């Protein structure tokens, strides 16, 4: 059976040069007004999106383009003070613990021996950032990659003795003490202005792993959650409200950012739902292999064990051209083979409404067994659950995100804080893109300019877009005139083993 194309081949369309800078760049020395806000001590709290994470890692260049650092540079024109970040040592992106590498290097865009482009792990430098070398904090940028909402108030989250079970490697290197909390270190700085963007990971890890976690809605004890579970909205509301109260306790102004639609990012929109190309003879061969399965499903439908609608969903049928991949769907009715009592696998083909994750591109069409040329993943061998987000799982994500966002917006309004609808902003990027004076950014993987090579986190240009959206909200809420940045002056994806993006 033939080998199947990989979906990074879309990158073969090529890369355009960096868009030009804005035609009317903002110059230092202008007359700006902070309005009702005081930017003299700005503290940002959040997760990887606050830290500047990109290309599946935290590296120096990305941190320098974090949205809080971009904001701080603009705030400096209106009395903003020094803004410190827990900078890593290099652009490799990997972390060490006592000399042993514990996280992977960042992604770069590279080409294989056949000339096919795709993400590859950076090999140009060995990482030198060791988390056992604890920095002297606290820092103005309190973004901790991987943090969920309830983690920000968790004691011991920065204690290396708790790693890896209950501590975060990024917070270990920046915590003021082993038992410090992220929110505690942020509040201890007495910020005059703050940004809070947390909650993405409360649904994102569930989404990126194809819904293999548990929707914990109704479970109010986060200590019982797995790493890929959805956080209960009441748990989120309780901890989030506490963070806002703590950050604003000294009268500080601030900005709250809501949770984007995680399923609109390139991680879920790059691989199509019909990713299997077959010629007519191969399609006929595959159909023949599923004859017994299809007959069994039809039999159960005739006896009323399953509906005719479910039987139609479960019918496996290939044709010449593009086809849905065979997947496992745990929501299908469990069925037993009456002949031998074995379980009939819950198979169907992917269809519109399903989301196939970006990592699936590296396994679709490959052989599950190198010695069996018919063991093609997505055809004879089903694509595993962690690679597919089915509609029912998307609904769980949507419901939780909507509840989180209602909490965030309600607290912004109740406390007179600026509010950024990041969901609407990124939906606009995904639906046609956003034009700026010098170009356009879209969510197209690798070439769109907004998202880095992990398909989840922004590029420097994407973070600049985020900073401008926040500036708009600040100016509107606090009668300020913080100048926006030139999006076109920020880079996009990193090519090969280079440091700078195009």
Secondary structure, DSSP 8 states (H G I E B T S, - for coil): ------GGGGGGG---------TT---TT-----TT---SSEEEEESHHHHT-BTTB--HHHHHT-HHHHHHHHHGGGT---------SSSS--EEETTEE-S---EEEEE-TT--EEEEE--SS---EETTS------SEEE-TT--GGGGG-TTTT-GGGTTTT--HHHHTT-SSTT--HHHHHHTT--SEEEEE--THHHHHHHHTTT-S-B-TT---GGG--TT-B--HHHHHHHHHHHHHHHTTTS-EEEEE----GGGSHHHHSB-S--EEE-HHHHHHHHHHTHHHHHHHHHHHHTTSS-HHHHHHH-----SEEE--EEE-TTS--EE-TTT--EE--EEE--TT-EE-GGGGGTTTSBSSTT-TT-BBTTTB-B-GGGEE-HHHHHHHHHHHHHHHHHHHHHHHHHT-EEE-HHHHHHHHHTT-EEETTEEEB-STTTSBSB-TTSSSB-HHHHHHHHHHHHHHHHHHHT-------GGGS---BBTT-SSB-
